Amino acid sequence: MRKNFLPYLAIGVGILSLSFSALFVRWAAAPGPVMGFYRIGLALTMLGATTVLGADFLRHPVFGWGDLLALSSGVFYTGYYIATQRGRQHLDTLSYIWIAGLCSTLVLLAMCLVLKLPLTGYPPRTYLFFFGAALLPQITGYLAVGYALGHLPASVVSPTMICQPVLTALLAIPLLGEMLQASQWLGGMAVLAGIFLVHRSRD
């Protein structure tokens, strides 16, 4: 039971780290005084995300290299938000995502070749998972984020993305057969309320 749980714990830590990238984006992209609505909204979203996914970590306090890599991804996600916001000032969504996708593909290919990781030889079902992950979370998701960053500042888009833990927890009900605790439902509502306040701060 414990071994089967560990992959989902790593997923939770990864998504939680991306949630906290909102704080890094606020510091890097918009230094200076913070408005009241934005401060309260950001605090609510981060607290809600921690409540939604942090409960599982407290029940199973295991931390490994995978979790460390997941946490560090929040820093890189911050860089992506800021770079995309600036890139979208000069390029349309499709052009920017195509260039960013090509560059990242070449970097990942080089890493696979250096580390001698296999690129072929996987069962057909694995390739279907690869295709599904590329089509929905990657292509569709990054197109949506790229479009949003062309119209909204990164300091607003990043906190909005904290709804990911809420959606992950909701999808875990039918896909993984998990039941949410009352605290996790409250955390989800806190995330939504925080996102509303963050957007309200722009008025």
C-alpha positions as CSV (number, residue, x, y, z in Angstrom):
1,M,0.0,0.0,0.0
2,R,2.8,2.4,0.9
3,K,4.7,1.7,-2.3
4,N,1.6,2.3,-4.4
5,F,1.0,5.6,-2.7
6,L,4.5,7.1,-3.4
7,P,4.0,8.1,-7.0
8,Y,0.9,10.1,-6.2
9,L,2.7,11.7,-3.3
10,A,5.4,12.9,-5.7
11,I,2.7,14.2,-8.0
12,G,1.2,16.1,-5.1
13,V,4.5,17.7,-4.1
14,G,5.2,18.6,-7.7
15,I,1.9,20.4,-8.2
16,L,2.2,22.1,-4.8
17,S,5.6,23.4,-5.8
18,L,4.1,24.9,-9.0
19,S,1.5,26.5,-6.8
20,F,4.2,28.2,-4.7
21,S,5.8,29.5,-7.9
22,A,3.1,32.2,-7.7
23,L,5.0,33.8,-4.8
24,F,8.3,33.7,-6.8
25,V,6.6,35.3,-9.8
26,R,5.2,38.1,-7.6
27,W,8.6,38.9,-6.3
28,A,10.4,38.7,-9.7
29,A,7.8,40.1,-12.1
30,A,6.2,42.9,-10.1
31,P,8.5,44.0,-7.2
32,G,7.2,46.8,-5.0
33,P,4.2,47.3,-2.7
34,V,1.4,44.7,-2.8
35,M,-2.3,45.8,-2.9
36,G,-4.5,44.5,-0.1
37,F,-6.8,42.3,-2.3
38,Y,-3.8,40.8,-4.0
39,R,-2.0,40.0,-0.7
40,I,-5.1,38.4,0.8
41,G,-5.9,36.5,-2.4
42,L,-2.4,35.1,-2.8
43,A,-2.3,34.0,0.8
44,L,-5.7,32.3,0.4
45,T,-4.7,30.4,-2.7
46,M,-1.4,29.2,-1.2
47,L,-3.1,28.2,2.0
48,G,-5.8,26.4,0.2
49,A,-3.4,24.5,-2.1
50,T,-1.4,23.4,0.9
51,T,-4.5,22.2,2.6
52,V,-5.7,20.2,-0.4
53,L,-2.4,18.4,-1.0
54,G,-0.5,18.8,2.2
55,A,-2.8,16.5,4.2
56,D,-1.5,13.5,2.3
57,F,2.2,14.5,2.9
58,L,1.6,14.8,6.6
59,R,0.1,11.3,6.7
60,H,3.0,9.9,4.7
61,P,6.0,12.1,5.4
62,V,8.4,10.6,2.8
63,F,10.8,12.9,0.9
64,G,13.2,11.7,-1.8
65,W,15.1,12.9,-4.8
66,G,11.9,12.9,-6.9
67,D,10.2,15.3,-4.4
68,L,13.3,17.5,-4.5
69,L,13.2,17.7,-8.3
70,A,9.5,18.4,-8.1
71,L,10.0,21.3,-5.7
72,S,12.8,22.8,-7.8
73,S,10.4,22.8,-10.8
74,G,8.6,25.7,-9.1
75,V,11.6,27.9,-9.7
76,F,11.8,26.9,-13.4
77,Y,8.0,27.4,-13.8
78,T,8.5,31.0,-12.5
79,G,11.1,31.6,-15.2
80,Y,8.7,30.2,-17.8
81,Y,5.9,32.6,-16.7
82,I,8.2,35.7,-16.9
83,A,9.8,34.7,-20.2
84,T,6.5,33.9,-21.7
85,Q,5.0,37.2,-20.6
86,R,7.9,39.1,-22.2
87,G,7.9,36.9,-25.3
88,R,4.2,37.4,-25.9
89,Q,4.8,41.1,-26.2
90,H,6.5,40.4,-29.6
91,L,5.0,37.1,-30.8
92,D,1.5,35.6,-31.1
93,T,0.6,32.6,-29.1
94,L,1.2,29.9,-31.7
95,S,4.6,31.4,-32.7
96,Y,5.8,31.6,-29.2
97,I,4.7,28.2,-28.1
98,W,6.1,26.6,-31.3
99,I,9.6,28.2,-30.6
100,A,9.5,27.3,-26.9
101,G,8.4,23.8,-27.7
102,L,11.1,23.3,-30.3
103,C,13.8,24.6,-27.9
104,S,12.7,22.4,-25.0
105,T,12.4,19.4,-27.3
106,L,16.0,19.8,-28.4
107,V,17.2,20.2,-24.9
108,L,15.3,17.1,-23.7
109,L,16.6,15.1,-26.6
110,A,20.2,16.1,-25.8
111,M,19.7,15.1,-22.2
112,C,18.3,11.7,-23.2
113,L,21.3,11.1,-25.5
114,V,23.8,12.2,-22.8
115,L,22.2,10.1,-20.1
116,K,21.6,7.2,-22.6
117,L,17.9,7.0,-21.9
118,P,15.9,4.9,-24.4
119,L,13.6,6.7,-26.8
120,T,12.0,3.6,-28.3
121,G,11.1,0.1,-27.3
122,Y,8.1,0.9,-25.0
123,P,4.8,-1.0,-25.1
124,P,2.0,0.4,-27.2
125,R,0.0,1.5,-24.2
126,T,3.0,3.6,-23.0
127,Y,3.0,5.4,-26.3
128,L,-0.7,6.1,-25.9
129,F,0.0,7.7,-22.5
130,F,2.8,9.8,-24.1
131,F,0.5,11.0,-26.8
132,G,-2.3,11.8,-24.4
133,A,0.0,13.7,-22.1
134,A,1.4,15.7,-25.0
135,L,-1.9,16.5,-26.5
136,L,-4.0,17.5,-23.5
137,P,-1.8,18.7,-20.5
138,Q,1.1,19.9,-22.7
139,I,-0.1,21.4,-26.0
140,T,-3.5,22.5,-24.9
141,G,-2.3,23.7,-21.5
142,Y,0.6,25.7,-22.7
143,L,-1.4,27.2,-25.5
144,A,-3.9,28.4,-22.9
145,V,-1.2,29.7,-20.6
146,G,0.6,31.4,-23.5
147,Y,-2.6,33.1,-24.6
148,A,-3.4,34.3,-21.1
149,L,0.1,35.7,-20.6
150,G,-0.4,37.8,-23.7
151,H,-3.3,39.6,-22.1
152,L,-2.7,39.3,-18.3
153,P,0.4,39.9,-16.2
154,A,2.3,36.8,-14.9
155,S,1.5,37.9,-11.3
156,V,-2.2,37.3,-12.0
157,V,-1.9,34.2,-14.2
158,S,0.4,32.4,-11.8
159,P,-1.9,32.5,-8.8
160,T,-4.8,31.4,-11.1
161,M,-2.8,28.3,-11.9
162,I,-3.1,27.3,-8.3
163,C,-6.4,25.8,-9.2
164,Q,-4.4,22.8,-10.4
165,P,-4.3,21.1,-6.9
166,V,-8.1,21.5,-6.7
167,L,-8.6,19.9,-10.1
168,T,-6.1,17.2,-9.3
169,A,-7.9,16.4,-6.1
170,L,-11.3,16.3,-7.8
171,L,-10.0,14.0,-10.6
172,A,-8.5,11.7,-8.0
173,I,-12.0,10.8,-6.9
174,P,-13.2,9.0,-10.0
175,L,-9.7,8.0,-11.3
176,L,-8.0,6.9,-8.2
177,G,-11.0,6.1,-6.0
178,E,-9.8,8.6,-3.3
179,M,-12.2,10.5,-1.0
180,L,-11.5,14.1,0.0
181,Q,-11.5,15.2,3.6
182,A,-13.6,18.1,4.8
183,S,-10.4,20.1,5.2
184,Q,-9.5,19.5,1.5
185,W,-12.9,20.8,0.4
186,L,-12.4,23.9,2.5
187,G,-8.9,24.3,1.0
188,G,-10.4,24.1,-2.5
189,M,-12.9,26.8,-1.7
190,A,-10.1,28.9,-0.3
191,V,-8.2,28.5,-3.6
192,L,-11.2,29.7,-5.6
193,A,-11.8,32.6,-3.3
194,G,-8.2,33.6,-3.4
195,I,-8.1,33.5,-7.2
196,F,-11.2,35.8,-7.3
197,L,-9.5,38.3,-5.0
198,V,-6.3,38.3,-7.1
199,H,-8.3,39.1,-10.2
200,R,-10.3,41.7,-8.2
201,S,-7.1,43.5,-7.3
202,R,-6.7,44.5,-11.0
203,D,-9.9,46.6,-10.9
